[in-house]
Amino acid sequence: MITINNIFKNNIFKHVLNLTTFINNKKRDYFFKQKLISEKKCFIGSNVVLDSSFQWLISIGNECTITNRTIILAHDASTKKHLGYAKVGKVSIGDKTFIGAGSIILPGTQIGNNVIIGAGSVVTKNIPDNSIAVGNPAIVIGSTSEYMNKHKLKMELRPIYENDWTLESEITEEKKEIMKRELESGIGYII
């Protein structure tokens, strides 16, 4: 017999179960990120999602930078309603790779060593070592070494700023105005 009391108990149980699952996923996510930061010397930005349901399928190399709002997925449920199964696949990110803000890395992809993924990119296929890939879907547009050489030359002509030019170092109002003026005609570089 269905009673209001049984309905109430079932709903409370479902909410408690959902809350417990949420907390466990958050803890697992936190410890996975801490391991990357401490053991692999990675930078993990804010609001980065590392597929908490399949973290064991995600491999991230040493000295990587994964910037804000990046999503790394090892599963894709787009097939679930039609086939009854979701897709799962390994994700591998090589050493010294930079993933730009708001990027999405899909399951079954490998990103090589020394790669730059541009902000907002969607990685749907493998990206080779020493590449720059951008867009949706991400395509290779050049090599990391060419890109770095280009910027080394630009650094000889453009302003370079030290750590005391940031909010964390309590930049002065005077320095803020100087930086604004110097960057009117293009980019600069900060340590």
N, C-alpha and C positions, 0 to 999 in steps of 0.2 A: 504494500500500500504506500502511495506517495503522500507524504505529509510535508507541511511547511518546514517542520523541524528537520526532516531528512534532506530537503532541498538546501536549507541553510547550511547544514553540516557538509554536504557535498561541495558547495561553492567555497566554503571556508577551506576545506581540504585542498581544492584545486588552487586557490590563491596561495596557500602555504607551500604547496609543491612547486608552483611557478616561482615564488620568491626564493625558495631553497635552490632551485636550478639556476636562477639568475645570479645568486650570490656565489655559488660554486663556479660558474663560468667566469665571473669577475675575478675570483681568487686565482683560478687557473691561468687566466689571461695575464694577471699581474705578475705571477711567478715566471711565466714564460718570457715576458718582456724584461724582467729583472735579470734573468739568466743571459739574455742577449746583451744587455747593457754591461753587466759585470764580467762575464766570461769571454764574450766575443768583441767587446769594445765598440758596440753599436750605439748609434743615437736613435732613439725611438721618440718621435714627436707626439703631440697631444692628439687624442681621439683617433689613434691608429687602431684598426681592427685586424686582428690575426685570428682567423677562423677558429673560434674556441671549440667547435664541434670536432675538428680534425687537425689540431695543432701538430700532431705527430707526422703529418704529411707535409709540413712546411719546414724547409731547411733554409737558414739564413747564414751567410758567410761572415767572416771577420770584418770589422771596421766599416760596416754598412751604415748608411744614413737613410732612415725611413721617416719622411716628414709628415707633418700634420694631415689628418683625415685620410691617410692611405688605407685602403682595404685590400687585404690579401685573403683570397678565398681558396679553399681546397675542395669545396663542394659547390654544386650549382643545381638547384631544385627546379629548374625550368622544365625538365622532362617528367617530373613527379606525377602531375595530374594525368598526363596522357599515357605514360608507360608504367606508372607505379613505382618507378625508381628515379632517384636523383643521380646526377653524375658526380664522381669524385675523382680527384687526380692530385698528384704530388706537385708542389711548387718549390722550386729551387732558385735561390738568389745567391750569386757568387760574392766573393770578397770585394771590398772597397767599391760597392755599388751604391748609387744615390737614387732614391725613389722620390720624385717630386710630389709636392702637396696635392692631395685629392686624387691621386692615381688609384687605379683598380688593377690588381693582378689576379687573373682568372686561373682556375685549376688546370693542371696539366701543362704548365709553362715552366720554362727554364730561362733564367736571366743570368748571363755570364758574369765573369769577373770584370771589374773596372768599367762598369756600365753606368750611364746616366739615363734615367727615365724622366722625361719632361713632365712638369706639373699637369695634372688633369688627364694623363694618358690612360688608356685601357689596354693592358697587355694581354693579348689573346693567343700569341704564339711565341716560340722561343726567340730570344734576343742573344746574339753572339757576344763573346768577349770584346772589350774595348770599343763598344758601340754607344751611340746616342740614339734613343728612340723616342718619338713623340707622336701624339695624336690618338684618335679613336677610330679604328684600332691603331695601336702603336706601330709605327714603321721606322726602320733604321734610316737616319738622315746623314750620318757621318760617324767619324771615329772620335773616341774620347781624347786620344793623343793629339789629333788635329785641333780639336776644340781648346785644349789646354795650351797648346802652342800659340794659338790666336790670342788667347787672353794674356799670356805672358808678355806678348808684344804690346798689347793695349795697356798693361800695367805700367809701362814705361812712359805713357802719355797721360794717363788719367790719375785722379787723386787716390791715395791709399790712406786708410784710416786704421788706427790701432784700437785696442779694446776700450779705451776711455771715451770712445765716440758712440757708446751704446747706452740705453736706459739702465741696463744692469750696472753699469759703471757710473751712473749718475752724470750723464753728459750735461754740460752747461748749456744755457740758452744761447750764449755766444757761439759755441761750437755747432749747435743745431742750425743757426743762421748761416754760418760758414759752409756747412755741408749742403744746405739747400742751394746756395749760390753755386758752389762747385759742381753740383750734379744737374744743373739746368741744361747743360749741353750733352749729357750722356751719363753712363754709369761710372761708378768708382768701385773700389775694393776695400773690404774690411776684414781684419784678421779673425 
